[in-house]
């Protein structure tokens, strides 16, 4: 499991912006697994790729050598590149699904309802 696997996504916002956050699963550094809240980087302004006649975005495969994933939820940015986590509190490592640290982190990050989806992803 080298690349992060997306388990779920949700809309996040601040007073100035709206973006998509992803619950991701990958191999841990010190334990078997790691889950984290991550996102893609903004690569360019989405308006550059919007075609008014068809009311659709026509996106390139890459921008500056980074793979394009799509347009973020607010329609402002084309997103892509590596799926990375935001900061030190945005991940937890665990060996088993009944790990208390995992349960606490999922609750604190508001991802608790996705425990069974994490289990399914580990099995598959």
N, CA and C atoms as a LAMMPS dump frame, in Angstrom:
ITEM: TIMESTEP
0
ITEM: NUMBER OF ATOMS
372
ITEM: BOX BOUNDS ff ff ff
-5.0000000000000000e+02 5.0000000000000000e+02
-5.0000000000000000e+02 5.0000000000000000e+02
-5.0000000000000000e+02 5.0000000000000000e+02
ITEM: ATOMS id mol type element x y z
1 1 1 N 0.854 -1.178 0
2 1 2 C 0 0 0
3 1 3 C 0.901 1.243 0
4 2 1 N 1.562 1.515 -1.121
5 2 2 C 2.49 2.637 -1.188
6 2 3 C 1.774 3.972 -1.313
7 3 1 N 0.831 4.056 -2.242
8 3 2 C 0.072 5.282 -2.431
9 3 3 C -1.088 5.312 -1.446
10 4 1 N -1.437 6.484 -0.936
11 4 2 C -2.604 6.564 -0.042
12 4 3 C -3.879 6.134 -0.761
13 5 1 N -4.74 5.447 -0.035
14 5 2 C -6.037 5.042 -0.561
15 5 3 C -7.084 5.964 0.047
16 6 1 N -7.91 6.579 -0.783
17 6 2 C -8.952 7.48 -0.294
18 6 3 C -10.118 6.647 0.223
19 7 1 N -10.464 6.864 1.49
20 7 2 C -11.557 6.163 2.146
21 7 3 C -12.851 6.971 2.038
22 8 1 N -12.746 8.28 2.218
23 8 2 C -13.922 9.159 2.199
24 8 3 C -13.472 10.579 1.895
25 9 1 N -14.438 11.427 1.547
26 9 2 C -14.139 12.843 1.329
27 9 3 C -15.258 13.676 1.943
28 10 1 N -14.936 14.926 2.188
29 10 2 C -15.927 15.849 2.734
30 10 3 C -15.533 17.275 2.381
31 11 1 N -16.508 18.14 2.459
32 11 2 C -16.283 19.566 2.229
33 11 3 C -15.787 20.2 3.524
34 12 1 N -14.776 21.026 3.413
35 12 2 C -14.269 21.799 4.543
36 12 3 C -14.271 23.263 4.129
37 13 1 N -14.293 24.159 5.107
38 13 2 C -14.34 25.569 4.745
39 13 3 C -13.75 26.45 5.829
40 14 1 N -13.373 27.629 5.396
41 14 2 C -12.99 28.723 6.288
42 14 3 C -13.823 29.915 5.846
43 15 1 N -13.599 31.053 6.44
44 15 2 C -14.356 32.238 6.033
45 15 3 C -14.027 32.65 4.598
46 16 1 N -12.843 32.255 4.121
47 16 2 C -12.402 32.714 2.807
48 16 3 C -12.461 31.667 1.706
49 17 1 N -12.623 30.383 2.064
50 17 2 C -12.484 29.363 1.041
51 17 3 C -13.246 28.088 1.388
52 18 1 N -13.45 27.258 0.389
53 18 2 C -14.05 25.935 0.535
54 18 3 C -13.136 24.96 -0.195
55 19 1 N -12.9 23.778 0.374
56 19 2 C -12.045 22.79 -0.257
57 19 3 C -12.505 21.39 0.139
58 20 1 N -11.914 20.388 -0.486
59 20 2 C -12.237 19.004 -0.199
60 20 3 C -11.125 18.39 0.637
61 21 1 N -11.516 17.731 1.719
62 21 2 C -10.587 16.959 2.544
63 21 3 C -10.855 15.484 2.295
64 22 1 N -9.809 14.683 2.418
65 22 2 C -9.918 13.248 2.181
66 22 3 C -9.421 12.477 3.399
67 23 1 N -10.15 11.424 3.766
68 23 2 C -9.674 10.475 4.767
69 23 3 C -8.893 9.423 3.995
70 24 1 N -7.622 9.282 4.312
71 24 2 C -6.728 8.427 3.541
72 24 3 C -6.096 7.35 4.416
73 25 1 N -5.787 6.235 3.8
74 25 2 C -5.156 5.1 4.466
75 25 3 C -3.906 4.723 3.703
76 26 1 N -2.833 4.447 4.445
77 26 2 C -1.606 3.958 3.827
78 26 3 C -0.793 3.194 4.861
79 27 1 N 0.296 2.606 4.441
80 27 2 C 1.193 1.915 5.364
81 27 3 C 1.796 2.941 6.314
82 28 1 N 1.921 2.552 7.575
83 28 2 C 2.498 3.451 8.566
84 28 3 C 4.016 3.441 8.532
85 29 1 N 4.603 4.416 9.211
86 29 2 C 6.063 4.49 9.327
87 29 3 C 6.552 3.594 10.461
88 30 1 N 5.801 3.596 11.578
89 30 2 C 6.209 2.821 12.751
90 30 3 C 5.205 1.737 13.124
91 31 1 N 4.006 1.801 12.579
92 31 2 C 2.981 0.786 12.806
93 31 3 C 2.477 0.304 11.45
94 32 1 N 1.602 -0.689 11.435
95 32 2 C 1.154 -1.284 10.17
96 32 3 C 0.446 -0.295 9.256
97 33 1 N -0.385 0.571 9.839
98 33 2 C -1.217 1.464 9.032
99 33 3 C -1.161 2.9 9.544
100 34 1 N -1.511 3.793 8.645
101 34 2 C -1.649 5.209 8.983
102 34 3 C -2.905 5.718 8.305
103 35 1 N -3.735 6.479 9.025
104 35 2 C -4.827 7.223 8.404
105 35 3 C -4.522 8.707 8.595
106 36 1 N -4.934 9.482 7.634
107 36 2 C -4.69 10.921 7.734
108 36 3 C -5.739 11.695 6.97
109 37 1 N -5.884 12.949 7.36
110 37 2 C -6.707 13.89 6.623
111 37 3 C -5.785 14.595 5.646
112 38 1 N -6.107 14.495 4.372
113 38 2 C -5.214 15.067 3.378
114 38 3 C -5.952 15.815 2.297
115 39 1 N -5.183 16.297 1.364
116 39 2 C -5.739 17.025 0.255
117 39 3 C -4.743 17.145 -0.881
118 40 1 N -5.24 17.652 -1.977
119 40 2 C -4.4 17.909 -3.144
120 40 3 C -4.029 19.375 -3.169
121 41 1 N -2.97 19.691 -3.865
122 41 2 C -2.562 21.092 -3.968
123 41 3 C -3.273 21.778 -5.125
124 42 1 N -3.459 23.073 -4.984
125 42 2 C -4.006 23.865 -6.074
126 42 3 C -2.929 24.066 -7.129
127 43 1 N -3.239 23.715 -8.371
128 43 2 C -2.246 23.795 -9.439
129 43 3 C -2.41 25.02 -10.329
130 44 1 N -3.649 25.487 -10.477
131 44 2 C -3.897 26.623 -11.363
132 44 3 C -5.321 27.111 -11.143
133 45 1 N -5.642 28.252 -11.709
134 45 2 C -7.005 28.773 -11.628
135 45 3 C -7.92 27.964 -12.537
136 46 1 N -9.037 27.511 -11.996
137 46 2 C -9.976 26.688 -12.771
138 46 3 C -10.61 27.462 -13.917
139 47 1 N -10.786 28.758 -13.746
140 47 2 C -11.457 29.556 -14.778
141 47 3 C -10.726 29.509 -16.12
142 48 1 N -9.431 29.251 -16.118
143 48 2 C -8.66 29.157 -17.357
144 48 3 C -9.095 27.968 -18.217
145 49 1 N -9.741 26.995 -17.601
146 49 2 C -10.074 25.75 -18.285
147 49 3 C -11.584 25.566 -18.478
148 50 1 N -12.348 26.594 -18.141
149 50 2 C -13.803 26.503 -18.257
150 50 3 C -14.245 26.94 -19.649
151 51 1 N -15.062 26.11 -20.298
152 51 2 C -15.567 26.411 -21.638
153 51 3 C -17.035 26.791 -21.493
154 52 1 N -17.342 28.052 -21.743
155 52 2 C -18.705 28.543 -21.541
156 52 3 C -19.725 27.872 -22.449
157 53 1 N -19.338 27.574 -23.684
158 53 2 C -20.28 26.969 -24.631
159 53 3 C -20.81 25.622 -24.121
160 54 1 N -19.958 24.838 -23.516
161 54 2 C -20.356 23.504 -23.031
162 54 3 C -20.609 23.484 -21.527
163 55 1 N -20.258 24.588 -20.863
164 55 2 C -20.382 24.707 -19.405
165 55 3 C -19.654 23.574 -18.688
166 56 1 N -18.464 23.256 -19.182
167 56 2 C -17.628 22.211 -18.608
168 56 3 C -16.189 22.681 -18.534
169 57 1 N -15.436 22.014 -17.666
170 57 2 C -13.996 22.244 -17.591
171 57 3 C -13.311 21.274 -18.545
172 58 1 N -12.362 21.769 -19.306
173 58 2 C -11.516 20.932 -20.148
174 58 3 C -10.117 21.027 -19.553
175 59 1 N -9.753 19.976 -18.834
176 59 2 C -8.517 19.993 -18.058
177 59 3 C -7.404 19.227 -18.756
178 60 1 N -6.178 19.71 -18.621
179 60 2 C -5.041 18.946 -19.157
180 60 3 C -4.756 17.75 -18.24
181 61 1 N -3.991 16.799 -18.72
182 61 2 C -3.618 15.651 -17.891
183 61 3 C -2.643 16.054 -16.793
184 62 1 N -1.763 17.003 -17.113
185 62 2 C -0.777 17.481 -16.139
186 62 3 C -0.662 18.999 -16.209
187 63 1 N -0.241 19.575 -15.104
188 63 2 C 0.12 20.995 -15.032
189 63 3 C 1.451 21.04 -14.3
190 64 1 N 2.45 21.634 -14.915
191 64 2 C 3.796 21.706 -14.34
192 64 3 C 4.306 20.334 -13.909
193 65 1 N 3.986 19.31 -14.708
194 65 2 C 4.459 17.965 -14.42
195 65 3 C 3.692 17.217 -13.347
196 66 1 N 2.625 17.821 -12.823
197 66 2 C 1.825 17.183 -11.768
198 66 3 C 0.503 16.721 -12.345
199 67 1 N 0.09 15.509 -11.988
200 67 2 C -1.144 14.939 -12.503
201 67 3 C -2.346 15.73 -11.991
202 68 1 N -3.234 16.093 -12.911
203 68 2 C -4.452 16.828 -12.566
204 68 3 C -5.508 15.824 -12.102
205 69 1 N -6.138 16.126 -10.967
206 69 2 C -7.19 15.272 -10.411
207 69 3 C -8.568 15.811 -10.769
208 70 1 N -8.711 17.126 -10.791
209 70 2 C -9.998 17.731 -11.109
210 70 3 C -10.058 19.168 -10.653
211 71 1 N -11.279 19.65 -10.471
212 71 2 C -11.524 20.999 -9.982
213 71 3 C -12.063 20.874 -8.572
214 72 1 N -11.52 21.656 -7.647
215 72 2 C -11.973 21.568 -6.263
216 72 3 C -13.423 22.008 -6.149
217 73 1 N -14.002 21.675 -5.03
218 73 2 C -15.437 21.834 -4.794
219 73 3 C -15.922 23.274 -4.971
220 74 1 N -15.051 24.243 -4.709
221 74 2 C -15.469 25.639 -4.84
222 74 3 C -15.339 26.171 -6.266
223 75 1 N -14.762 25.356 -7.155
224 75 2 C -14.628 25.765 -8.55
225 75 3 C -13.551 26.8 -8.798
226 76 1 N -12.709 27.056 -7.83
227 76 2 C -11.676 28.076 -7.978
228 76 3 C -10.373 27.5 -8.506
229 77 1 N -9.982 26.318 -8.025
230 77 2 C -8.674 25.752 -8.352
231 77 3 C -8.774 24.42 -9.078
232 78 1 N -7.836 24.21 -9.98
233 78 2 C -7.575 22.877 -10.515
234 78 3 C -6.653 22.229 -9.485
235 79 1 N -6.993 21.012 -9.062
236 79 2 C -6.208 20.347 -8.024
237 79 3 C -5.508 19.117 -8.582
238 80 1 N -4.423 18.739 -7.909
239 80 2 C -3.689 17.557 -8.324
240 80 3 C -2.385 17.427 -7.588
241 81 1 N -1.467 16.706 -8.189
242 81 2 C -0.194 16.426 -7.543
243 81 3 C -0.339 15.284 -6.553
244 82 1 N 0.495 15.264 -5.56
245 82 2 C 0.476 14.226 -4.533
246 82 3 C -0.631 14.484 -3.525
247 83 1 N -1.26 13.422 -3.081
248 83 2 C -2.234 13.493 -1.991
249 83 3 C -1.434 13.468 -0.693
250 84 1 N -1.417 14.585 0.032
251 84 2 C -0.584 14.686 1.222
252 84 3 C -1.393 15.145 2.416
253 85 1 N -0.873 14.849 3.594
254 85 2 C -1.579 15.303 4.779
255 85 3 C -1.092 16.673 5.199
256 86 1 N -1.964 17.358 5.93
257 86 2 C -1.745 18.766 6.233
258 86 3 C -0.73 19.02 7.332
259 87 1 N -0.769 18.271 8.406
260 87 2 C 0.121 18.579 9.512
261 87 3 C 0.227 17.447 10.501
262 88 1 N 0.953 17.698 11.571
263 88 2 C 1.288 16.666 12.535
264 88 3 C 0.073 16.076 13.248
265 89 1 N -0.971 16.844 13.468
266 89 2 C -2.157 16.327 14.148
267 89 3 C -3.148 15.682 13.184
268 90 1 N -2.808 15.661 11.918
269 90 2 C -3.737 15.17 10.906
270 90 3 C -3.524 13.714 10.534
271 91 1 N -2.779 12.959 11.369
272 91 2 C -2.614 11.545 11.096
273 91 3 C -2.48 10.754 12.392
274 92 1 N -2.712 9.447 12.278
275 92 2 C -2.502 8.534 13.401
276 92 3 C -2.084 7.192 12.82
277 93 1 N -1.149 6.539 13.49
278 93 2 C -0.722 5.209 13.083
279 93 3 C -1.31 4.179 14.033
280 94 1 N -1.578 2.972 13.502
281 94 2 C -2.198 1.928 14.308
282 94 3 C -1.867 0.559 13.725
283 95 1 N -1.949 -0.462 14.587
284 95 2 C -1.752 -1.845 14.155
285 95 3 C -3.072 -2.578 13.998
286 96 1 N -4.045 -2.225 14.853
287 96 2 C -5.334 -2.912 14.87
288 96 3 C -6.467 -1.896 14.88
289 97 1 N -7.604 -2.299 14.345
290 97 2 C -8.765 -1.4 14.28
291 97 3 C -9.33 -1.059 15.648
292 98 1 N -9.031 -1.862 16.675
293 98 2 C -9.531 -1.561 18.017
294 98 3 C -8.56 -0.696 18.826
295 99 1 N -7.568 -0.136 18.163
296 99 2 C -6.602 0.752 18.811
297 99 3 C -7.319 1.999 19.324
298 100 1 N -7.137 2.318 20.596
299 100 2 C -7.796 3.469 21.23
300 100 3 C -7.36 4.779 20.576
301 101 1 N -6.094 4.876 20.206
302 101 2 C -5.613 6.102 19.557
303 101 3 C -6.328 6.334 18.221
304 102 1 N -6.582 5.26 17.493
305 102 2 C -7.315 5.378 16.235
306 102 3 C -8.729 5.888 16.493
307 103 1 N -9.422 5.286 17.447
308 103 2 C -10.792 5.703 17.772
309 103 3 C -10.829 7.16 18.217
310 104 1 N -9.889 7.557 19.053
311 104 2 C -9.843 8.948 19.53
312 104 3 C -9.566 9.919 18.395
313 105 1 N -8.641 9.55 17.519
314 105 2 C -8.305 10.427 16.398
315 105 3 C -9.489 10.559 15.443
316 106 1 N -10.129 9.43 15.094
317 106 2 C -11.285 9.485 14.2
318 106 3 C -12.382 10.37 14.775
319 107 1 N -12.607 10.26 16.081
320 107 2 C -13.628 11.086 16.735
321 107 3 C -13.226 12.571 16.692
322 108 1 N -11.987 12.865 17.061
323 108 2 C -11.516 14.257 17.103
324 108 3 C -11.542 14.908 15.719
325 109 1 N -11.266 14.122 14.686
326 109 2 C -11.222 14.65 13.319
327 109 3 C -12.576 14.563 12.596
328 110 1 N -13.597 14.051 13.302
329 110 2 C -14.951 13.901 12.753
330 110 3 C -15.015 12.925 11.571
331 111 1 N -14.253 11.824 11.68
332 111 2 C -14.267 10.766 10.675
333 111 3 C -14.784 9.446 11.258
334 112 1 N -15.335 9.433 12.456
335 112 2 C -15.696 8.197 13.166
336 112 3 C -16.569 7.242 12.363
337 113 1 N -17.492 7.77 11.595
338 113 2 C -18.427 6.895 10.892
339 113 3 C -17.767 6.073 9.781
340 114 1 N -16.485 6.279 9.537
341 114 2 C -15.799 5.581 8.468
342 114 3 C -14.89 4.442 8.95
343 115 1 N -15.016 4.04 10.207
344 115 2 C -14.193 2.939 10.73
345 115 3 C -14.408 1.663 9.925
346 116 1 N -15.648 1.344 9.602
347 116 2 C -15.9 0.11 8.831
348 116 3 C -15.333 0.227 7.411
349 117 1 N -15.331 1.429 6.844
350 117 2 C -14.742 1.618 5.518
351 117 3 C -13.224 1.432 5.563
352 118 1 N -12.61 1.836 6.663
353 118 2 C -11.176 1.597 6.843
354 118 3 C -10.932 0.096 6.918
355 119 1 N -11.761 -0.604 7.685
356 119 2 C -11.625 -2.059 7.805
357 119 3 C -11.754 -2.719 6.431
358 120 1 N -12.74 -2.308 5.646
359 120 2 C -12.93 -2.867 4.307
360 120 3 C -11.707 -2.614 3.419
361 121 1 N -11.119 -1.439 3.537
362 121 2 C -9.962 -1.092 2.711
363 121 3 C -8.733 -1.918 3.114
364 122 1 N -8.617 -2.218 4.391
365 122 2 C -7.482 -3.034 4.854
366 122 3 C -7.61 -4.46 4.339
367 123 1 N -8.834 -4.969 4.319
368 123 2 C -9.081 -6.342 3.879
369 123 3 C -8.87 -6.491 2.371
370 124 1 N -9.289 -5.466 1.617
371 124 2 C -9.202 -5.592 0.144
372 124 3 C -7.833 -5.29 -0.396
